[in-house]
Amino acid sequence: MNITIIGTGYVGLVTGACLADIGNNVFCLDVDAGKIATLNAGGIPIYEPGLEAVVESNVAARRLSFSTDIEASVAFGDIQFIGVGTPPDEDGSADLQYVLAAARNIGRYMNGFKVVVDKSTVPVGTADKVTAVIQEELDRRGRSDLRFSVVSNPEFLKEGAAVEDFMRPDRIVIGYSDDDNGREALAWMRRLYAPFNRNHERTRVMDVRSAEFTKYAANAMLATRISFMNELANLADQVGADIEAVRQGIGSDPRIGYSFLYAGTGYGGSCFPKDIQALTRTARDNGKALRVLEAVEAVNDDQKSVLTNKVLARFGTDLAGRTFALWGLAFKPNTDDMREAPSRVVLDVLLRAGARVVAHDPIAIEETRRVLKLDFADAPALLDNVRFVSAKDPMEALAGADALIIVTEWKAYRSPNLERLKALMKTPVVFDGRNLYEPGTMKEAGIVYQGIGRNSQ
């Protein structure tokens, strides 16, 4: 099948590469000429495990191409995936300008039946807006005879495991309109995803609005579990309970399960923060208040400061002359994504309190340099107090440190040599934002240890 992907960001590039990998011909469009030049030169603009190899093999097989030619992109694909960004607007709602611009281009250049797929995460009712924009362009051209249908096919990709998630999905949600054009579009989508259903049927077919809602509902549920466990963890510290024991106790209940029950420094990234904001905004626009989700967001905002609150409680509010090692910058492992990363809050508090920071991350150092220029635009001189060490050995960050702060649970941090760790540091104090270590083990090693909800021992 001939497929067009509009947008070569995280969602679009993974979708295009993986659809090419199962034998489709895929045309990836982006208006960013620099990004397309990078892709055509063999570069990958994002870090995602396994993606570079998939892109490289399918470009070599001539099944995957990249271009800025909008008219050619519309002509190419019978199915047009819209995978552009939907950043939060000032009021928290999803900004649909890029989605609607893509739709307008489809209407402007299409000359035959098109299946238009909303792959971006978009609010309920977006398919109606996309439909209206395409129809408006067709009417303007005098080509109202041309047929199309807009389908909702939300992505459920985890950063750091996106290729695996796409190739082995737990579900494929397709929302369609129950009319002649919609039923034809559904048939196209079933054919496209047939290779993923050979083992068992993974497709969930529903109306368009339900499909749009499903994406937000899924992320809202996961974010709720995270904030709930973080609140319990903070209480566990107060009452002398161990949140890890609690996690295992409740996770063994099959009605609850173990997923997304780890206490930590709060969620970040490109999805949860903006999706919670967008869903609560949709509720307000419809005269409803999603009080649970409003609390989820508030808890998460507070949780990003949990580590620095512990640091300030131990060392005081004036950190001049103090040096802190920081392990982990990206919001989660196996990505360089710094959007809404808790490490940014940690760096902001420490540097503005006068501290020096020596930071390590296997992947995200360059992206961190970029975002810190924005975060400290008002005080660029403070960035002189940040140093990044080799991505090969996190221990390099520890020399002379007053404390180690762990923000991201990279595998390289899970089993350090505790004797070396203690010897390198000025004072052996660890603030563990991901509960990587057992408090008893750290105590035996002579290391002062503070986790999240694990400080009863």
FIVEXVEX-97190 format. One record per residue (C-alpha): x, y, z; residue in three letters. Coordinates in Angstrom, 1 decimal. Layout:
N
{atom {X; Y; Z}; "ALA"}
...
END
This chain:
457
{atom {0.0; 0.0; 0.0}; "MET"}
{atom {1.1; 3.6; -0.6}; "ASN"}
{atom {1.1; 5.5; 2.7}; "ILE"}
{atom {1.8; 9.2; 3.4}; "THR"}
{atom {3.0; 10.3; 6.8}; "ILE"}
{atom {2.6; 14.0; 7.6}; "ILE"}
{atom {5.2; 14.9; 10.2}; "GLY"}
{atom {8.5; 13.2; 11.0}; "THR"}
{atom {8.5; 13.8; 14.7}; "GLY"}
{atom {8.3; 11.1; 17.3}; "TYR"}
{atom {5.0; 9.6; 16.2}; "VAL"}
{atom {5.3; 10.2; 12.5}; "GLY"}
{atom {8.8; 8.8; 12.0}; "LEU"}
{atom {8.2; 5.7; 14.1}; "VAL"}
{atom {4.8; 5.1; 12.3}; "THR"}
{atom {6.3; 5.6; 8.9}; "GLY"}
{atom {9.4; 3.4; 9.5}; "ALA"}
{atom {7.4; 0.6; 11.0}; "CYS"}
{atom {4.8; 0.6; 8.2}; "LEU"}
{atom {7.5; 0.5; 5.6}; "ALA"}
{atom {9.1; -2.4; 7.5}; "ASP"}
{atom {6.1; -4.6; 6.9}; "ILE"}
{atom {6.2; -3.9; 3.1}; "GLY"}
{atom {4.3; -0.7; 2.5}; "ASN"}
{atom {5.7; 2.2; 0.4}; "ASN"}
{atom {5.9; 5.2; 2.7}; "VAL"}
{atom {6.3; 8.9; 1.9}; "PHE"}
{atom {7.2; 11.0; 4.9}; "CYS"}
{atom {6.5; 14.7; 4.7}; "LEU"}
{atom {7.8; 17.5; 6.9}; "ASP"}
{atom {7.8; 21.2; 6.3}; "VAL"}
{atom {11.1; 21.4; 8.3}; "ASP"}
{atom {13.7; 21.3; 5.5}; "ALA"}
{atom {16.5; 20.8; 8.0}; "GLY"}
{atom {14.9; 17.7; 9.4}; "LYS"}
{atom {14.3; 16.3; 6.0}; "ILE"}
{atom {17.9; 17.0; 5.0}; "ALA"}
{atom {19.1; 15.1; 8.1}; "THR"}
{atom {16.9; 12.1; 7.3}; "LEU"}
{atom {18.0; 12.0; 3.7}; "ASN"}
{atom {21.6; 12.1; 4.9}; "ALA"}
{atom {21.0; 9.1; 7.1}; "GLY"}
{atom {20.6; 10.9; 10.3}; "GLY"}
{atom {17.8; 10.5; 12.9}; "ILE"}
{atom {16.5; 13.6; 14.6}; "PRO"}
{atom {15.2; 11.7; 17.7}; "ILE"}
{atom {16.7; 9.0; 19.9}; "TYR"}
{atom {14.7; 5.8; 20.0}; "GLU"}
{atom {16.2; 2.4; 20.4}; "PRO"}
{atom {16.0; 0.3; 17.2}; "GLY"}
{atom {14.6; 3.1; 15.1}; "LEU"}
{atom {17.8; 4.0; 13.2}; "GLU"}
{atom {18.2; 0.4; 11.9}; "ALA"}
{atom {14.6; 0.2; 10.8}; "VAL"}
{atom {14.8; 3.6; 8.9}; "VAL"}
{atom {18.2; 2.6; 7.3}; "GLU"}
{atom {17.0; -0.7; 6.0}; "SER"}
{atom {13.8; 0.6; 4.6}; "ASN"}
{atom {15.4; 3.6; 2.9}; "VAL"}
{atom {17.9; 1.1; 1.3}; "ALA"}
{atom {15.0; -1.0; 0.2}; "ALA"}
{atom {13.3; 2.1; -1.4}; "ARG"}
{atom {10.2; 1.7; 0.7}; "ARG"}
{atom {10.8; 4.8; 2.8}; "LEU"}
{atom {11.4; 8.3; 1.6}; "SER"}
{atom {11.5; 11.8; 3.0}; "PHE"}
{atom {10.5; 15.1; 1.3}; "SER"}
{atom {9.1; 18.6; 1.8}; "THR"}
{atom {7.0; 18.4; -1.3}; "ASP"}
{atom {3.4; 18.7; 0.0}; "ILE"}
{atom {1.6; 18.2; -3.4}; "GLU"}
{atom {3.7; 15.1; -4.1}; "ALA"}
{atom {2.9; 13.7; -0.6}; "SER"}
{atom {-0.9; 14.1; -1.1}; "VAL"}
{atom {-0.7; 12.4; -4.5}; "ALA"}
{atom {1.4; 9.5; -3.2}; "PHE"}
{atom {-0.7; 8.1; -0.3}; "GLY"}
{atom {-4.1; 6.5; -0.5}; "ASP"}
{atom {-3.9; 6.7; 3.3}; "ILE"}
{atom {-2.8; 10.0; 4.7}; "GLN"}
{atom {-1.6; 9.9; 8.3}; "PHE"}
{atom {-1.5; 13.2; 10.2}; "ILE"}
{atom {1.2; 12.8; 12.8}; "GLY"}
{atom {2.1; 16.4; 13.6}; "VAL"}
{atom {2.6; 18.0; 17.0}; "GLY"}
{atom {-0.3; 19.1; 19.1}; "THR"}
{atom {1.5; 21.3; 21.8}; "PRO"}
{atom {-0.5; 22.7; 24.7}; "PRO"}
{atom {-1.9; 26.2; 24.1}; "ASP"}
{atom {-1.7; 28.9; 26.7}; "GLU"}
{atom {-5.0; 27.7; 28.2}; "ASP"}
{atom {-3.9; 24.1; 28.3}; "GLY"}
{atom {-5.9; 23.0; 25.3}; "SER"}
{atom {-4.3; 21.2; 22.4}; "ALA"}
{atom {-3.1; 23.5; 19.7}; "ASP"}
{atom {-4.5; 22.1; 16.4}; "LEU"}
{atom {-3.0; 24.5; 14.0}; "GLN"}
{atom {-0.6; 22.0; 12.5}; "TYR"}
{atom {-3.3; 19.3; 12.3}; "VAL"}
{atom {-5.6; 21.6; 10.5}; "LEU"}
{atom {-2.9; 22.9; 8.2}; "ALA"}
{atom {-2.1; 19.3; 7.2}; "ALA"}
{atom {-5.8; 18.7; 6.5}; "ALA"}
{atom {-6.1; 21.9; 4.4}; "ARG"}
{atom {-3.2; 20.7; 2.2}; "ASN"}
{atom {-4.9; 17.4; 1.7}; "ILE"}
{atom {-8.1; 19.1; 0.5}; "GLY"}
{atom {-6.1; 21.5; -1.6}; "ARG"}
{atom {-4.2; 18.8; -3.6}; "TYR"}
{atom {-6.2; 15.5; -3.4}; "MET"}
{atom {-7.6; 14.1; -6.7}; "ASN"}
{atom {-9.1; 10.8; -5.6}; "GLY"}
{atom {-10.5; 9.0; -2.6}; "PHE"}
{atom {-8.3; 9.5; 0.5}; "LYS"}
{atom {-8.4; 7.9; 4.0}; "VAL"}
{atom {-7.3; 10.7; 6.3}; "VAL"}
{atom {-6.0; 9.3; 9.6}; "VAL"}
{atom {-5.6; 11.4; 12.8}; "ASP"}
{atom {-2.6; 9.8; 14.4}; "LYS"}
{atom {-1.7; 12.7; 16.5}; "SER"}
{atom {-3.2; 12.9; 20.0}; "THR"}
{atom {-6.2; 15.2; 19.5}; "VAL"}
{atom {-9.2; 16.3; 21.5}; "PRO"}
{atom {-12.7; 14.8; 21.0}; "VAL"}
{atom {-14.3; 16.5; 18.0}; "GLY"}
{atom {-11.1; 17.0; 16.0}; "THR"}
{atom {-12.1; 14.6; 13.2}; "ALA"}
{atom {-15.1; 16.9; 12.6}; "ASP"}
{atom {-12.8; 19.9; 12.3}; "LYS"}
{atom {-10.5; 18.0; 9.9}; "VAL"}
{atom {-13.4; 16.9; 7.8}; "THR"}
{atom {-14.8; 20.5; 7.6}; "ALA"}
{atom {-11.4; 21.9; 6.6}; "VAL"}
{atom {-10.9; 19.4; 3.8}; "ILE"}
{atom {-14.4; 19.8; 2.6}; "GLN"}
{atom {-14.0; 23.6; 2.6}; "GLU"}
{atom {-10.9; 23.3; 0.3}; "GLU"}
{atom {-12.7; 20.8; -2.0}; "LEU"}
{atom {-15.6; 23.2; -2.3}; "ASP"}
{atom {-13.3; 26.1; -3.0}; "ARG"}
{atom {-11.7; 24.1; -5.8}; "ARG"}
{atom {-15.1; 23.1; -7.2}; "GLY"}
{atom {-14.2; 19.4; -6.5}; "ARG"}
{atom {-17.0; 18.5; -4.0}; "SER"}
{atom {-17.3; 15.2; -6.0}; "ASP"}
{atom {-14.0; 13.9; -4.5}; "LEU"}
{atom {-14.6; 11.5; -1.6}; "ARG"}
{atom {-12.7; 11.1; 1.6}; "PHE"}
{atom {-13.2; 9.9; 5.2}; "SER"}
{atom {-11.4; 10.9; 8.4}; "VAL"}
{atom {-10.4; 8.1; 10.8}; "VAL"}
{atom {-9.1; 8.3; 14.3}; "SER"}
{atom {-6.2; 5.9; 15.0}; "ASN"}
{atom {-4.5; 7.1; 18.2}; "PRO"}
{atom {-0.9; 6.0; 18.9}; "GLU"}
{atom {0.0; 4.1; 22.1}; "PHE"}
{atom {3.8; 4.2; 21.9}; "LEU"}
{atom {6.0; 4.4; 24.9}; "LYS"}
{atom {9.2; 6.4; 24.4}; "GLU"}
{atom {12.1; 4.1; 24.7}; "GLY"}
{atom {10.1; 1.1; 23.4}; "ALA"}
{atom {8.2; 2.7; 20.5}; "ALA"}
{atom {9.4; 0.4; 17.7}; "VAL"}
{atom {8.5; -2.7; 19.8}; "GLU"}
{atom {5.1; -1.2; 20.8}; "ASP"}
{atom {4.3; -0.5; 17.1}; "PHE"}
{atom {5.3; -3.9; 15.8}; "MET"}
{atom {3.7; -5.8; 18.6}; "ARG"}
{atom {0.7; -3.7; 19.7}; "PRO"}
{atom {-1.6; -4.8; 22.5}; "ASP"}
{atom {-4.4; -3.0; 20.8}; "ARG"}
{atom {-5.1; -1.1; 17.6}; "ILE"}
{atom {-7.9; 1.5; 18.0}; "VAL"}
{atom {-9.8; 2.6; 14.9}; "ILE"}
{atom {-12.6; 5.1; 15.0}; "GLY"}
{atom {-14.6; 5.5; 11.8}; "TYR"}
{atom {-17.8; 7.1; 10.6}; "SER"}
{atom {-20.7; 4.7; 9.9}; "ASP"}
{atom {-21.4; 5.8; 6.3}; "ASP"}
{atom {-20.3; 4.7; 2.9}; "ASP"}
{atom {-17.1; 6.6; 2.9}; "ASN"}
{atom {-16.4; 5.6; 6.5}; "GLY"}
{atom {-16.9; 1.9; 5.8}; "ARG"}
{atom {-14.6; 2.1; 2.8}; "GLU"}
{atom {-12.0; 3.8; 5.0}; "ALA"}
{atom {-12.4; 1.1; 7.6}; "LEU"}
{atom {-11.8; -1.6; 5.0}; "ALA"}
{atom {-8.5; 0.2; 4.0}; "TRP"}
{atom {-7.4; 0.4; 7.7}; "MET"}
{atom {-8.2; -3.3; 8.3}; "ARG"}
{atom {-6.1; -4.2; 5.3}; "ARG"}
{atom {-3.3; -2.0; 6.5}; "LEU"}
{atom {-3.2; -3.5; 10.0}; "TYR"}
{atom {-3.9; -7.1; 8.9}; "ALA"}
{atom {-0.2; -8.2; 9.4}; "PRO"}
{atom {-0.5; -7.2; 13.1}; "PHE"}
{atom {-3.5; -9.4; 13.7}; "ASN"}
{atom {-2.2; -12.8; 12.4}; "ARG"}
{atom {-1.7; -14.1; 15.9}; "ASN"}
{atom {-5.0; -12.8; 17.3}; "HIS"}
{atom {-7.3; -9.9; 16.7}; "GLU"}
{atom {-5.9; -6.7; 18.2}; "ARG"}
{atom {-8.2; -4.2; 16.5}; "THR"}
{atom {-10.8; -2.3; 18.5}; "ARG"}
{atom {-13.3; -0.6; 16.1}; "VAL"}
{atom {-15.5; 2.2; 17.5}; "MET"}
{atom {-17.0; 5.5; 16.5}; "ASP"}
{atom {-14.5; 8.4; 15.9}; "VAL"}
{atom {-15.2; 10.4; 19.1}; "ARG"}
{atom {-14.8; 7.3; 21.3}; "SER"}
{atom {-11.5; 6.6; 19.6}; "ALA"}
{atom {-10.3; 10.2; 20.2}; "GLU"}
{atom {-11.4; 9.9; 23.8}; "PHE"}
{atom {-9.7; 6.5; 24.4}; "THR"}
{atom {-6.2; 7.9; 23.9}; "LYS"}
{atom {-6.8; 10.6; 26.6}; "TYR"}
{atom {-8.5; 8.2; 28.9}; "ALA"}
{atom {-5.6; 5.8; 28.8}; "ALA"}
{atom {-3.0; 8.4; 29.6}; "ASN"}
{atom {-5.2; 9.9; 32.3}; "ALA"}
{atom {-5.5; 6.5; 34.0}; "MET"}
{atom {-1.8; 5.9; 33.9}; "LEU"}
{atom {-1.0; 9.4; 35.2}; "ALA"}
{atom {-3.5; 8.9; 38.0}; "THR"}
{atom {-1.8; 5.8; 39.2}; "ARG"}
{atom {1.6; 7.5; 39.2}; "ILE"}
{atom {0.3; 10.5; 41.2}; "SER"}
{atom {-1.7; 8.3; 43.6}; "PHE"}
{atom {1.4; 6.2; 44.4}; "MET"}
{atom {3.5; 9.3; 44.9}; "ASN"}
{atom {1.1; 10.7; 47.4}; "GLU"}
{atom {1.1; 7.4; 49.2}; "LEU"}
{atom {4.9; 7.3; 49.2}; "ALA"}
{atom {5.1; 10.8; 50.7}; "ASN"}
{atom {2.7; 9.6; 53.5}; "LEU"}
{atom {4.7; 6.4; 53.9}; "ALA"}
{atom {7.7; 8.5; 54.8}; "ASP"}
{atom {5.7; 10.2; 57.5}; "GLN"}
{atom {4.1; 7.1; 59.1}; "VAL"}
{atom {7.1; 4.8; 58.8}; "GLY"}
{atom {5.9; 2.5; 56.0}; "ALA"}
{atom {7.9; 1.2; 53.1}; "ASP"}
{atom {6.2; 2.1; 49.8}; "ILE"}
{atom {8.0; -0.7; 47.9}; "GLU"}
{atom {6.5; -3.3; 50.2}; "ALA"}
{atom {3.1; -1.6; 49.8}; "VAL"}
{atom {3.6; -1.6; 46.0}; "ARG"}
{atom {4.1; -5.4; 46.0}; "GLN"}
{atom {1.3; -5.9; 48.4}; "GLY"}
{atom {-1.3; -4.1; 46.3}; "ILE"}
{atom {0.2; -5.0; 42.9}; "GLY"}
{atom {-0.3; -8.7; 43.6}; "SER"}
{atom {-4.1; -8.0; 43.5}; "ASP"}
{atom {-5.0; -8.9; 39.9}; "PRO"}
{atom {-7.6; -6.1; 39.9}; "ARG"}
{atom {-4.7; -3.6; 40.4}; "ILE"}
{atom {-1.6; -5.2; 38.9}; "GLY"}
{atom {2.0; -3.9; 39.1}; "TYR"}
{atom {2.2; -1.5; 36.2}; "SER"}
{atom {2.7; 2.2; 36.9}; "PHE"}
{atom {2.8; 1.8; 40.7}; "LEU"}
{atom {6.4; 3.0; 41.2}; "TYR"}
{atom {6.9; 6.0; 43.4}; "ALA"}
{atom {9.3; 8.6; 42.1}; "GLY"}
{atom {9.8; 12.2; 41.1}; "THR"}
{atom {6.7; 12.6; 39.0}; "GLY"}
{atom {5.9; 12.0; 35.3}; "TYR"}
{atom {7.2; 14.1; 32.4}; "GLY"}
{atom {7.7; 13.8; 28.7}; "GLY"}
{atom {5.6; 14.8; 25.7}; "SER"}
{atom {2.3; 12.9; 26.5}; "CYS"}
{atom {1.1; 12.8; 30.1}; "PHE"}
{atom {1.5; 16.5; 31.0}; "PRO"}
{atom {-0.1; 17.9; 27.9}; "LYS"}
{atom {-2.8; 15.2; 27.6}; "ASP"}
{atom {-4.0; 15.8; 31.2}; "ILE"}
{atom {-4.1; 19.5; 30.6}; "GLN"}
{atom {-6.0; 19.0; 27.3}; "ALA"}
{atom {-8.5; 16.6; 28.8}; "LEU"}
{atom {-9.3; 18.9; 31.8}; "THR"}
{atom {-9.6; 21.8; 29.4}; "ARG"}
{atom {-12.1; 19.8; 27.3}; "THR"}
{atom {-14.1; 19.1; 30.4}; "ALA"}
{atom {-14.2; 22.7; 31.4}; "ARG"}
{atom {-15.3; 23.7; 27.8}; "ASP"}
{atom {-18.2; 21.3; 28.3}; "ASN"}
{atom {-19.2; 22.6; 31.7}; "GLY"}
{atom {-17.6; 19.7; 33.7}; "LYS"}
{atom {-14.7; 19.6; 36.2}; "ALA"}
{atom {-12.5; 16.5; 36.2}; "LEU"}
{atom {-11.6; 17.0; 39.9}; "ARG"}
{atom {-9.5; 13.8; 40.1}; "VAL"}
{atom {-7.3; 14.8; 37.1}; "LEU"}
{atom {-6.9; 18.3; 38.4}; "GLU"}
{atom {-5.5; 16.8; 41.6}; "ALA"}
{atom {-3.3; 14.4; 39.6}; "VAL"}
{atom {-1.7; 17.4; 37.8}; "GLU"}
{atom {-1.3; 19.3; 41.1}; "ALA"}
{atom {0.3; 16.3; 42.8}; "VAL"}
{atom {2.7; 15.8; 39.9}; "ASN"}
{atom {3.8; 19.4; 39.9}; "ASP"}
{atom {4.6; 19.1; 43.6}; "ASP"}
{atom {6.3; 15.8; 43.2}; "GLN"}
{atom {9.0; 17.2; 40.9}; "LYS"}
{atom {10.3; 19.1; 43.9}; "SER"}
{atom {10.4; 16.2; 46.3}; "VAL"}
{atom {14.1; 15.6; 45.8}; "LEU"}
{atom {15.2; 19.2; 46.1}; "THR"}
{atom {13.0; 19.5; 49.2}; "ASN"}
{atom {15.0; 16.7; 50.8}; "LYS"}
{atom {18.3; 18.3; 49.7}; "VAL"}
{atom {17.3; 21.7; 51.2}; "LEU"}
{atom {16.1; 20.1; 54.4}; "ALA"}
{atom {19.5; 18.4; 54.9}; "ARG"}
{atom {21.9; 21.1; 53.6}; "PHE"}
{atom {20.0; 24.3; 54.0}; "GLY"}
{atom {18.6; 26.8; 51.5}; "THR"}
{atom {22.0; 28.3; 50.8}; "ASP"}
{atom {24.0; 25.8; 48.7}; "LEU"}
{atom {26.9; 28.0; 47.8}; "ALA"}
{atom {30.1; 25.9; 48.0}; "GLY"}
{atom {28.2; 22.6; 47.6}; "ARG"}
{atom {28.6; 20.2; 44.8}; "THR"}
{atom {25.9; 17.7; 43.8}; "PHE"}
{atom {26.2; 14.7; 41.4}; "ALA"}
{atom {23.1; 14.2; 39.3}; "LEU"}
{atom {22.4; 10.9; 37.6}; "TRP"}
{atom {19.8; 11.0; 34.9}; "GLY"}
{atom {18.5; 14.0; 32.9}; "LEU"}
{atom {15.9; 12.6; 30.4}; "ALA"}
{atom {12.4; 12.2; 31.8}; "PHE"}
{atom {12.7; 8.4; 31.5}; "LYS"}
{atom {15.3; 5.9; 30.3}; "PRO"}
{atom {16.0; 5.1; 26.6}; "ASN"}
{atom {15.2; 8.5; 25.4}; "THR"}
{atom {16.7; 12.0; 25.2}; "ASP"}
{atom {13.4; 13.7; 25.7}; "ASP"}
{atom {13.7; 16.5; 28.2}; "MET"}
{atom {10.1; 17.8; 27.9}; "ARG"}
{atom {8.7; 18.3; 31.4}; "GLU"}
{atom {11.6; 16.3; 32.8}; "ALA"}
{atom {11.9; 16.4; 36.7}; "PRO"}
{atom {15.7; 16.9; 36.3}; "SER"}
{atom {14.9; 20.4; 35.0}; "ARG"}
{atom {13.3; 21.3; 38.3}; "VAL"}
{atom {16.2; 19.8; 40.2}; "VAL"}
{atom {18.7; 21.8; 38.2}; "LEU"}
{atom {16.7; 25.0; 38.6}; "ASP"}
{atom {16.5; 24.8; 42.4}; "VAL"}
{atom {20.1; 23.7; 42.9}; "LEU"}
{atom {21.7; 26.2; 40.6}; "LEU"}
{atom {19.6; 29.1; 41.8}; "ARG"}
{atom {20.5; 28.2; 45.4}; "ALA"}
{atom {24.2; 28.6; 44.5}; "GLY"}
{atom {25.2; 24.9; 44.1}; "ALA"}
{atom {27.5; 23.3; 41.5}; "ARG"}
{atom {26.1; 20.3; 39.6}; "VAL"}
{atom {28.0; 17.6; 37.8}; "VAL"}
{atom {25.5; 15.6; 35.7}; "ALA"}
{atom {25.5; 12.4; 33.8}; "HIS"}
{atom {23.1; 10.9; 31.3}; "ASP"}
{atom {23.9; 8.2; 28.7}; "PRO"}
{atom {21.9; 10.0; 25.9}; "ILE"}
{atom {20.4; 13.3; 26.9}; "ALA"}
{atom {23.3; 15.6; 27.5}; "ILE"}
{atom {23.1; 17.6; 24.3}; "GLU"}
{atom {19.4; 18.0; 24.6}; "GLU"}
{atom {19.9; 19.2; 28.2}; "THR"}
{atom {22.3; 21.8; 27.1}; "ARG"}
{atom {19.7; 23.1; 24.6}; "ARG"}
{atom {16.8; 23.3; 27.1}; "VAL"}
{atom {18.9; 24.8; 29.9}; "LEU"}
{atom {19.7; 27.8; 27.7}; "LYS"}
{atom {15.9; 28.4; 27.7}; "LEU"}
{atom {15.3; 27.6; 31.4}; "ASP"}
{atom {18.1; 30.0; 32.4}; "PHE"}
{atom {17.6; 32.7; 29.8}; "ALA"}
{atom {17.2; 35.1; 32.8}; "ASP"}
{atom {20.4; 34.0; 34.4}; "ALA"}
{atom {22.7; 32.4; 31.8}; "PRO"}
{atom {25.8; 32.8; 34.1}; "ALA"}
{atom {24.4; 30.1; 36.4}; "LEU"}
{atom {25.1; 27.5; 33.6}; "LEU"}
{atom {28.8; 27.9; 34.3}; "ASP"}
{atom {28.1; 25.9; 37.5}; "ASN"}
{atom {26.9; 22.8; 35.5}; "VAL"}
{atom {29.4; 20.3; 34.2}; "ARG"}
{atom {28.5; 17.2; 32.1}; "PHE"}
{atom {30.7; 14.1; 32.4}; "VAL"}
{atom {31.4; 11.3; 30.0}; "SER"}
{atom {28.4; 9.2; 29.0}; "ALA"}
{atom {30.4; 6.1; 29.6}; "LYS"}
{atom {31.0; 6.2; 33.3}; "ASP"}
{atom {28.5; 7.8; 35.7}; "PRO"}
{atom {31.0; 7.4; 38.5}; "MET"}
{atom {32.9; 10.3; 37.0}; "GLU"}
{atom {30.3; 12.7; 38.4}; "ALA"}
{atom {30.8; 11.6; 42.0}; "LEU"}
{atom {34.3; 13.0; 42.8}; "ALA"}
{atom {34.0; 15.4; 45.7}; "GLY"}
{atom {30.2; 15.5; 45.7}; "ALA"}
{atom {28.3; 16.4; 48.8}; "ASP"}
{atom {25.5; 14.2; 47.6}; "ALA"}
{atom {24.2; 12.1; 44.7}; "LEU"}
{atom {20.8; 12.8; 43.3}; "ILE"}
{atom {19.2; 10.1; 41.1}; "ILE"}
{atom {16.4; 11.3; 38.8}; "VAL"}
{atom {16.3; 8.7; 35.9}; "THR"}
{atom {16.4; 5.0; 36.3}; "GLU"}
{atom {18.9; 4.1; 33.6}; "TRP"}
{atom {20.3; 0.6; 33.8}; "LYS"}
{atom {23.8; 1.9; 34.3}; "ALA"}
{atom {22.7; 3.2; 37.7}; "TYR"}
{atom {21.1; 0.1; 39.1}; "ARG"}
{atom {24.1; -1.8; 40.5}; "SER"}
{atom {27.0; 0.6; 41.3}; "PRO"}
{atom {30.1; -0.3; 43.2}; "ASN"}
{atom {29.1; 1.1; 46.6}; "LEU"}
{atom {32.6; 1.1; 48.0}; "GLU"}
{atom {33.8; 3.1; 45.1}; "ARG"}
{atom {30.7; 5.4; 45.3}; "LEU"}
{atom {31.4; 6.1; 49.0}; "LYS"}
{atom {35.1; 6.7; 48.4}; "ALA"}
{atom {34.6; 9.2; 45.6}; "LEU"}
{atom {32.1; 11.4; 47.4}; "MET"}
{atom {32.9; 14.1; 49.9}; "LYS"}
{atom {30.0; 12.9; 52.0}; "THR"}
{atom {28.2; 9.6; 51.2}; "PRO"}
{atom {24.6; 10.9; 50.8}; "VAL"}
{atom {22.2; 9.6; 48.2}; "VAL"}
{atom {18.8; 11.0; 47.3}; "PHE"}
{atom {17.2; 8.3; 45.1}; "ASP"}
{atom {14.3; 9.6; 43.1}; "GLY"}
{atom {13.6; 6.2; 41.6}; "ARG"}
{atom {14.1; 3.8; 44.6}; "ASN"}
{atom {16.8; 1.9; 42.8}; "LEU"}
{atom {18.5; 0.6; 46.0}; "TYR"}
{atom {17.5; -1.2; 49.1}; "GLU"}
{atom {17.7; 1.1; 52.2}; "PRO"}
{atom {19.2; -1.7; 54.3}; "GLY"}
{atom {22.0; -2.4; 51.8}; "THR"}
{atom {22.9; 1.3; 51.7}; "MET"}
{atom {22.9; 1.6; 55.4}; "LYS"}
{atom {25.3; -1.4; 55.7}; "GLU"}
{atom {27.6; 0.3; 53.2}; "ALA"}
{atom {27.7; 3.4; 55.4}; "GLY"}
{atom {25.8; 5.5; 52.9}; "ILE"}
{atom {23.0; 7.9; 54.1}; "VAL"}
{atom {20.1; 7.1; 51.9}; "TYR"}
{atom {16.8; 8.8; 51.2}; "GLN"}
{atom {14.4; 7.3; 48.7}; "GLY"}
{atom {10.8; 8.1; 47.9}; "ILE"}
{atom {8.5; 6.5; 50.6}; "GLY"}
{atom {11.3; 4.2; 51.8}; "ARG"}
{atom {12.7; 6.1; 54.7}; "ASN"}
{atom {11.3; 3.9; 57.5}; "SER"}
{atom {14.5; 1.8; 57.8}; "GLN"}
END
